[in-house]
Amino acid sequence: QVQLVESGGGSVHPGGSLRLSCAASGRFFEINAMGWFRLYPGKQREMVATIGRTGSTNYADSVKGRFTISRDNAKNTVYLQMNSLKPEDTAVYYCKAVDVIEGDYWGRGTQVTVSS
């Protein structure tokens, strides 16, 4: 079993920055891909950014140039640096980790609110 603990959410004005962190703990074989997804009310969860174990990244078009995903394999932690935040970035952000044997694990989510 893998536990994912997210932190770093909160409220910020448009143009501001936040940094999300997600640490994986518990029993797992090997964490492969990690990533961040977000959920808007009434919609399906959408991919924000993902990162492979070797550092390959993928971003949603809406966040390219503003968000940066990174990870520390020694700490089994993934980060999301969010700059130039917009009101449309307001959502609940979820961390996801893929164990090569056990599959997908999700965090409980952290709220990000961007408003003036």
N, C-alpha and C positions, 0 to 999 in steps of 0.2 A: 504494500500500500504506500502511496505517495501522498504527502500533504503539501499543498501549495499555499503559502502565506503571502498575500499581497500587501503592499504599503505604498504610501506616497500620494494617494488621491486627495482631493480637496477642492476648494473654490478659488478661482483666479479670474482676473479681469482679461478681456480680450487683448491679445498680444503678449500675455504672460507665459510663464513656463512652469512645468511640473515634471518631476521625475518619479516614475513608478518602479517599484522593485518587487520581485517575486522569488522567494526562496523555496526550493524543494527539499523536503526532508522525509525520513521514514525508510522503508525497505523498498529498494528498487534495484534493477539490474544495471541499466545504463540509460540516462536521459539522452535522447537523440535531439529531436527538434524541440524548440521552445518558442512561445509566441504570445502575442497579445491580441485579444479580440474585444469588440465592444458591442453593447446591446442598447438599442434605442427602444423606448416604449412601443409596443405593438409591432415590432419588427424582429427579424431573425438576427442572431449574432453574426457580425461581420468581421473578417480578418483585418487587423490593423497592420501588424508586422510579424514576421517570423524569422527565426535564425537557426541554422543548422549547427551541429556540434563543431564543425570546422569553421564556422563564421559566415557562411553564405546567408544572405539576407533577402527578404522579399517584403515590399511595402504596398499598401493600398495606394492608389493614385492620389487620393484625397489628402494623404499625409506626407507624400514624398517631398523632401526638402525641408520639412518642418520637424519630423520625428526621427529619432535614431534609436535602433534597438541594439543592444549589446548583451554579452553574457560572460559570466565567470564560471568556467567549468569546475574549477576547484571548489567553489562554493555552491555549485548547482543553482546559481542565481541568474535571473534574466532581468534586464533593466529596459525601461522605455523613457528616453529623454524627449519631452514634448515641448517644443518652442513655438512661438507665434500662434498660440492657441486661439481658436475661433469658437463662437457660440455653438456652431454645429458639431464641435468636438465633445459637447456635453453628452455623457453616456455613462453607463456602468462598464468598467473595463475589467476583463477577465484574463487571467494568466492560464496558459495551457502548456503542459509538458507531455512529451511522448516517450514512454519507456519502450525500449526495443522489444521487450518481451510482453509486458502487461498492457501496452497501448496507451490511450489518452487519459490524462488527468486534468481536472479543472480546479482553479481556485474559486473562492466564494465571491469575488468581485470587489471592486473599489470604485466609488463614485467620483467622477470628474465633472465639475460644473464650471462653465465659462460664461460669465455674465458681467454686465456693467452695473 
